[in-house]
Amino acid sequence: MKVLFIGGTGYISTACTELAIARGFDVTLLNRSTRTAIPGAKTITADISKTEATAAALAGRTWDCVVDFIAYTPLDIEDRLALFRGRVGQYIFISSASAYQKPLTDYLVTESTPLANPLWDYSRNKIVCEERLMRAYREERFPFSVIRPSLTYGDFIIPLAINSWLKSYTAIDRMRKGLAVIVPGDGLTLWTITHNSDFAKGLVGLLGHPGAIGHAFHITSDEALTWNQIYQMTAEAAGVASPKLVHIASDFLSACVPSLTGTLLGDKSNSAVFDNTKIKRFVPGFNSTTRYRDGIARTIAWFDADASRRALDLEASQLWDRLIGAYTRGLDAAVKELAPPKVPAR
């Protein structure tokens, strides 16, 4: 089976590429070749955002399946439709579980949970992309499937709620130095974090699956942990028994740093517990087997193996210090103001 991965070398897609190759798929990656090639994969060098150049690079080619990891806007989808109409047996759009209803009206998320997120542009764009693909399916039988990952990590991502995404060792560095890290809310919100090797099992199982056309799936772990547990397990993997966790309301964080509104109020401040019945039915034998405790230990080991991997986001770290300082000063002032008056001694 001929499979084209648009992207294919990111923190989610690398595991999918490697598993597809291991299972005997003929895999081609379309990207700008800015990252190390994956053994066994062919490469088409093109910038997908440059439609005409990409069309020329793909001229005359057809695919059994195309998996698109880097489509984010309705314009991206229009470009993909133009590129792949009549030339693909299945187009898989990687959407996002953040597109699900916020706030939830039922704690358990299924693929039938409404798509509605008024708090994050990223999620709203993914919703519109899904709607456009469904219209293309209804009107012209364009063969699409949708996959909605939730927070997914691998060897080189430390998936804490407040962290630097591109330099995610930053939070570990703070823990190891005895500095505080921020946990949004009271840390009791349930969240699901999935290892990329488990996500890959579900995605690769859907490649070329005729029954998946027109359907949406989320692929996540069945392990739901609180953010307090996630931070504690991460710290333990880093050799820190008692991390300094500062709990700050997401409303406070978003008001101080508006760029956090989407990722917190529009995502991680809400519980995320997923029913994976559907993917298990379509991909018999799918099961998430990597516990977070084990996966994060492997991730920390990857960072510890090479000092060049332990880049720090000093700007983010300084911002966290300012947030913690502002929160602490406000809390101290409130405690003093609301303290009961002292009763004079007799």
C-alpha positions as CSV (number, residue, x, y, z in Angstrom):
1,M,0.0,0.0,0.0
2,K,1.4,3.4,-1.0
3,V,1.1,5.9,1.8
4,L,2.0,9.6,1.8
5,F,2.6,11.4,5.1
6,I,2.4,15.1,4.9
7,G,4.9,15.9,7.6
8,G,5.8,12.6,9.1
9,T,8.8,13.6,11.2
10,G,7.0,15.5,14.1
11,Y,6.6,14.4,17.7
12,I,3.4,12.5,16.9
13,S,4.0,11.5,13.2
14,T,7.5,10.1,13.6
15,A,6.2,7.1,15.6
16,C,3.4,6.6,12.9
17,T,6.0,6.7,10.1
18,E,8.2,4.2,11.8
19,L,5.4,1.8,12.6
20,A,3.9,2.0,9.1
21,I,7.4,1.1,7.6
22,A,7.8,-1.8,10.1
23,R,4.4,-3.1,9.0
24,G,5.4,-3.1,5.4
25,F,3.7,0.0,4.0
26,D,5.4,1.9,1.1
27,V,5.8,5.2,2.9
28,T,6.7,8.5,1.4
29,L,7.1,11.7,3.4
30,L,6.3,15.1,1.9
31,N,8.1,17.8,3.8
32,R,10.7,20.5,3.6
33,S,13.4,18.0,4.7
34,T,14.4,20.2,7.7
35,R,14.6,17.2,9.9
36,T,16.6,13.9,9.8
37,A,15.2,11.4,7.3
38,I,13.6,8.3,8.7
39,P,15.2,5.0,7.5
40,G,12.9,3.2,5.1
41,A,10.9,6.2,4.1
42,K,11.1,7.9,0.7
43,T,11.0,11.7,0.6
44,I,9.4,14.3,-1.6
45,T,10.9,17.7,-0.9
46,A,8.3,20.4,-1.0
47,D,6.7,23.1,1.1
48,I,3.1,22.1,1.3
49,S,2.2,25.8,1.8
50,K,3.4,26.5,-1.7
51,T,0.6,24.9,-3.6
52,E,1.8,25.2,-7.2
53,A,5.3,23.9,-6.3
54,T,3.7,21.0,-4.4
55,A,1.4,20.1,-7.2
56,A,4.4,19.9,-9.6
57,A,6.2,17.7,-7.1
58,L,3.2,15.3,-6.9
59,A,2.3,15.4,-10.6
60,G,1.3,12.0,-11.9
61,R,1.3,10.3,-8.6
62,T,-1.6,8.6,-6.8
63,W,-1.8,7.3,-3.3
64,D,-3.8,4.6,-1.5
65,C,-3.7,6.8,1.6
66,V,-2.6,10.3,2.5
67,V,-2.2,11.3,6.2
68,D,-2.1,15.1,6.7
69,F,-0.4,16.1,10.0
70,I,0.0,19.8,9.1
71,A,-3.4,21.1,7.9
72,Y,-4.7,23.7,10.3
73,T,-7.1,26.1,8.4
74,P,-10.0,25.8,5.9
75,L,-7.6,27.3,3.3
76,D,-5.3,24.4,3.9
77,I,-8.1,21.9,3.3
78,E,-9.1,23.7,0.0
79,D,-5.5,23.2,-1.2
80,R,-5.5,19.6,-0.2
81,L,-8.8,18.9,-2.0
82,A,-7.3,20.5,-5.1
83,L,-4.2,18.4,-4.8
84,F,-5.8,15.0,-4.1
85,R,-9.2,14.9,-5.8
86,G,-9.3,11.6,-7.8
87,R,-5.8,10.7,-6.7
88,V,-6.2,9.2,-3.2
89,G,-8.1,6.2,-1.8
90,Q,-8.3,7.7,1.7
91,Y,-7.3,11.1,3.0
92,I,-6.8,11.2,6.8
93,F,-7.0,14.6,8.4
94,I,-5.3,15.0,11.8
95,S,-7.7,17.2,13.8
96,S,-7.6,17.7,17.5
97,A,-9.5,16.5,20.6
98,S,-9.5,20.1,21.7
99,A,-12.3,20.6,19.2
100,Y,-14.7,18.8,21.5
101,Q,-17.3,20.8,23.4
102,K,-16.0,23.3,26.0
103,P,-17.2,23.1,28.7
104,L,-18.4,19.5,28.5
105,T,-21.9,18.6,29.3
106,D,-21.0,14.9,29.8
107,Y,-17.6,14.0,31.4
108,L,-17.0,11.0,29.0
109,V,-15.9,12.1,25.5
110,T,-17.0,10.0,22.6
111,E,-16.7,10.8,18.9
112,S,-20.4,12.0,19.1
113,T,-19.5,14.7,21.6
114,P,-20.4,18.0,20.0
115,L,-17.6,20.0,18.4
116,A,-17.7,23.5,19.9
117,N,-14.8,25.4,21.4
118,P,-15.4,29.2,21.7
119,L,-12.1,29.7,23.5
120,W,-9.4,28.6,21.1
121,D,-8.9,29.7,17.4
122,Y,-6.8,26.6,16.8
123,S,-9.7,24.3,17.7
124,R,-12.3,26.3,15.9
125,N,-10.3,26.1,12.7
126,K,-10.0,22.3,13.1
127,I,-13.8,22.1,13.4
128,V,-14.3,24.1,10.2
129,C,-11.8,21.9,8.4
130,E,-13.7,18.8,9.5
131,E,-17.0,20.4,8.3
132,R,-15.5,21.2,4.9
133,L,-14.3,17.6,4.5
134,M,-17.7,16.2,5.4
135,R,-19.2,18.5,2.8
136,A,-16.7,17.3,0.2
137,Y,-17.6,13.7,1.1
138,R,-21.3,14.3,0.8
139,E,-21.1,16.3,-2.4
140,E,-18.3,14.6,-4.3
141,R,-17.5,11.4,-2.3
142,F,-14.1,12.7,-1.3
143,P,-12.8,9.8,0.8
144,F,-11.7,11.3,4.1
145,S,-11.3,10.1,7.7
146,V,-10.6,12.3,10.8
147,I,-8.4,11.5,13.7
148,R,-8.5,13.6,16.8
149,P,-5.4,13.2,19.1
150,S,-5.4,14.6,22.6
151,L,-2.1,15.5,24.3
152,T,0.4,13.1,22.8
153,Y,4.1,13.0,23.6
154,G,7.2,11.0,22.8
155,D,10.9,10.8,23.7
156,F,11.5,14.5,23.1
157,I,8.4,16.2,24.6
158,I,7.7,16.7,28.3
159,P,3.9,17.2,28.3
160,L,3.2,19.4,31.3
161,A,0.3,21.8,31.2
162,I,2.5,24.9,31.7
163,N,5.8,24.4,29.9
164,S,7.8,25.5,26.9
165,W,6.7,23.3,24.1
166,L,9.8,23.7,21.9
167,K,12.2,23.6,24.9
168,S,10.2,21.3,27.2
169,Y,13.2,20.4,29.4
170,T,12.8,23.8,31.0
171,A,10.3,22.6,33.6
172,I,12.5,19.6,34.5
173,D,15.5,22.0,34.9
174,R,13.4,24.1,37.3
175,M,12.3,21.0,39.3
176,R,15.9,19.8,39.6
177,K,17.0,23.2,40.8
178,G,14.3,23.3,43.5
179,L,12.4,26.1,41.7
180,A,8.6,26.1,41.6
181,V,6.6,25.0,38.5
182,I,3.0,26.0,37.8
183,V,0.0,23.6,37.9
184,P,-3.2,25.2,36.6
185,G,-6.2,25.2,38.9
186,D,-6.1,22.9,41.9
187,G,-4.4,20.1,39.9
188,L,-7.4,17.7,40.3
189,T,-8.7,18.0,36.8
190,L,-8.5,14.6,35.0
191,W,-6.5,14.5,31.9
192,T,-5.4,11.9,29.3
193,I,-1.9,11.9,27.9
194,T,-1.0,9.4,25.2
195,H,2.4,8.1,24.2
196,N,3.1,8.4,20.5
197,S,3.9,4.7,20.1
198,D,0.3,3.9,21.3
199,F,-1.2,6.6,19.0
200,A,0.6,5.1,16.1
201,K,-1.0,1.7,16.6
202,G,-4.5,3.2,16.1
203,L,-3.5,5.4,13.1
204,V,-1.6,2.7,11.2
205,G,-4.5,0.4,11.8
206,L,-6.8,2.8,10.0
207,L,-4.6,3.2,6.9
208,G,-6.5,2.0,3.9
209,H,-9.5,0.9,6.0
210,P,-12.5,1.2,3.7
211,G,-14.9,1.3,6.7
212,A,-13.3,4.3,8.1
213,I,-14.2,6.6,5.2
214,G,-16.4,9.4,6.5
215,H,-15.7,8.6,10.1
216,A,-14.0,10.4,12.9
217,F,-11.9,8.8,15.7
218,H,-10.0,9.8,18.7
219,I,-7.0,7.7,19.7
220,T,-5.9,8.1,23.3
221,S,-4.7,6.2,26.3
222,D,-7.4,4.8,28.7
223,E,-5.3,6.1,31.6
224,A,-6.8,9.3,33.2
225,L,-4.7,11.1,35.7
226,T,-5.0,14.3,37.6
227,W,-2.5,17.1,36.7
228,N,-1.1,16.7,40.3
229,Q,-0.3,13.0,39.5
230,I,1.1,13.9,36.1
231,Y,3.5,16.5,37.6
232,Q,4.5,14.2,40.5
233,M,5.2,11.3,38.2
234,T,7.2,13.6,35.9
235,A,9.2,14.9,38.9
236,E,9.9,11.3,40.2
237,A,11.2,10.3,36.8
238,A,13.6,13.3,37.0
239,G,14.7,12.2,40.4
240,V,12.8,14.9,42.3
241,A,10.9,13.5,45.2
242,S,9.1,16.6,46.4
243,P,8.7,19.1,43.5
244,K,7.6,22.6,44.4
245,L,4.1,22.9,42.8
246,V,2.3,26.2,42.8
247,H,-1.4,25.9,42.0
248,I,-2.7,29.0,40.1
249,A,-6.2,29.4,38.8
250,S,-6.4,29.2,35.0
251,D,-8.5,32.4,34.9
252,F,-5.6,34.2,36.6
253,L,-3.0,32.8,34.3
254,S,-5.1,33.6,31.2
255,A,-5.8,37.1,32.3
256,C,-2.1,37.7,32.9
257,V,-0.9,35.9,29.8
258,P,-3.7,36.0,27.1
259,S,-1.9,33.6,24.9
260,L,-2.6,30.9,27.5
261,T,-6.4,31.3,27.1
262,G,-6.8,28.7,24.4
263,T,-4.5,26.0,25.7
264,L,-5.8,26.4,29.3
265,L,-9.5,27.6,29.3
266,G,-10.0,26.1,25.9
267,D,-8.4,22.8,26.7
268,K,-6.3,21.7,29.7
269,S,-8.5,23.3,32.4
270,N,-11.3,20.9,31.4
271,S,-11.4,17.2,32.2
272,A,-10.5,15.0,29.3
273,V,-11.5,11.3,29.7
274,F,-12.1,9.5,26.4
275,D,-14.1,6.4,25.4
276,N,-11.9,4.5,22.9
277,T,-14.6,1.9,22.0
278,K,-14.8,3.1,18.4
279,I,-11.1,2.9,17.5
280,K,-10.9,-0.5,19.2
281,R,-13.8,-1.7,17.1
282,F,-12.3,-0.6,13.9
283,V,-8.8,-1.6,14.8
284,P,-9.2,-4.9,16.7
285,G,-6.4,-5.4,19.2
286,F,-5.7,-1.7,19.6
287,N,-4.7,-1.0,23.1
288,S,-2.7,1.7,24.8
289,T,0.0,-0.1,26.8
290,T,2.4,2.7,27.8
291,R,1.6,4.0,31.3
292,Y,2.5,7.7,31.8
293,R,4.9,6.7,34.6
294,D,6.8,4.5,32.2
295,G,6.7,6.8,29.2
296,I,7.8,9.9,31.0
297,A,10.8,7.9,32.5
298,R,11.8,7.1,28.9
299,T,11.5,10.7,27.9
300,I,13.6,12.0,30.8
301,A,16.2,9.4,30.0
302,W,16.3,10.7,26.4
303,F,17.0,14.2,27.6
304,D,19.6,13.0,30.1
305,A,21.5,11.1,27.5
306,D,22.7,14.2,25.6
307,A,23.3,17.6,27.1
308,S,22.6,19.3,23.7
309,R,18.9,18.2,24.1
310,R,18.5,20.1,27.3
311,A,17.9,23.5,25.9
312,L,16.2,26.0,28.2
313,D,13.6,28.6,27.5
314,L,14.8,31.4,29.8
315,E,12.1,33.8,28.7
316,A,9.4,31.4,29.6
317,S,11.1,30.6,32.9
318,Q,11.3,34.2,33.8
319,L,7.6,34.7,33.0
320,W,6.7,31.8,35.3
321,D,8.7,33.5,38.1
322,R,6.8,36.7,37.6
323,L,3.5,34.9,37.6
324,I,4.3,33.0,40.7
325,G,5.5,36.2,42.4
326,A,2.4,38.1,41.4
327,Y,0.1,35.3,42.6
328,T,2.0,34.9,45.9
329,R,1.9,38.6,46.6
330,G,-1.8,38.7,45.9
331,L,-2.4,35.7,48.1
332,D,-0.4,37.2,51.0
333,A,-2.3,40.4,50.7
334,A,-5.6,38.7,50.7
335,V,-4.7,36.6,53.8
336,K,-3.7,39.7,55.7
337,E,-6.8,41.6,54.6
338,L,-9.2,38.8,55.5
339,A,-7.5,37.7,58.7
340,P,-9.8,37.9,61.7
341,P,-9.1,40.9,64.0
342,K,-6.9,40.1,66.9
343,V,-8.7,40.0,70.3
344,P,-6.9,42.2,72.8
345,A,-5.3,40.2,75.6
346,R,-6.9,40.7,79.0
